[in-house]
């Protein structure tokens, strides 16, 4: 972590685990603290494959951004609980679309700090404070509207967010409202952990996240429940599948579900 980031993070509580910093630890990053590593190690003690899952989710994100850019998408909104990595949306999409514009949305102060420090110099990037539970406010944000033309197709990528939001908060309705705010021909991509293959792990993992998030509700889901997020849209092939199965660069790279039970799905707004 460089000195500039240390200065900006000076007023942020690092004694409480952060989902974003835990994700950074899972993918081998260095921008995490003792509290994050302790919580992450508790999860790894239950399911060591979580590191592989985080890496598979990230690799799937890269393939999906390339797919969307290939479909003509040149403006993106990324909603995530992870700081931008070296393969962040803007960088990957720019390989195919040099004029791409990207808005990153998060409500984690550390993610916002990192994103602004890393991306602030790019005039085609904005970092916005917001979350999926307030889609109308997110789409109306001045910084977002400066870059994103909502009358044209947009690629929205929701990464590792919905799996922490219980049904009581009605995330399905929030995604539907987001969908309704997008032009036809837009896409929504979602990554989400599912417990179909490892149901015995749901309770102990959820218990750890309850303590981290200080909530009592269980937000764990199986694949059939995650499919509801795509209601009213047209899923593109191969549908909602395990991350390694979403259009892999080679069939030899496909991860077995027992090793990577995180899914990706992409749907077109019709």
Secondary structure as UniProt FT lines:
FT   HELIX           3..8
FT   HELIX           9..11
FT   HELIX           19..26
FT   TURN            27..28
FT   HELIX           34..46
FT   TURN            48..49
FT   HELIX           50..70
FT   TURN            71..72
FT   STRAND          75..80
FT   TURN            86..87
FT   HELIX           89..94
FT   TURN            95..96
FT   TURN            98..99
FT   STRAND          101..106
FT   HELIX           109..119
FT   TURN            120..121
FT   TURN            123..124
FT   STRAND          125..129
FT   HELIX           132..134
FT   HELIX           135..140
FT   HELIX           142..147
FT   TURN            150..151
FT   STRAND          155..159
FT   HELIX           162..164
FT   HELIX           167..169
FT   HELIX           171..180
FT   TURN            184..185
FT   STRAND          187..193
FT   HELIX           199..201
FT   HELIX           202..213
FT   HELIX           223..226
FT   HELIX           227..230
FT   TURN            231..232
FT   STRAND          233..235
FT   TURN            237..238
FT   STRAND          241..242
FT   HELIX           243..245
FT   HELIX           251..253
FT   TURN            257..259
FT   STRAND          262..269
//
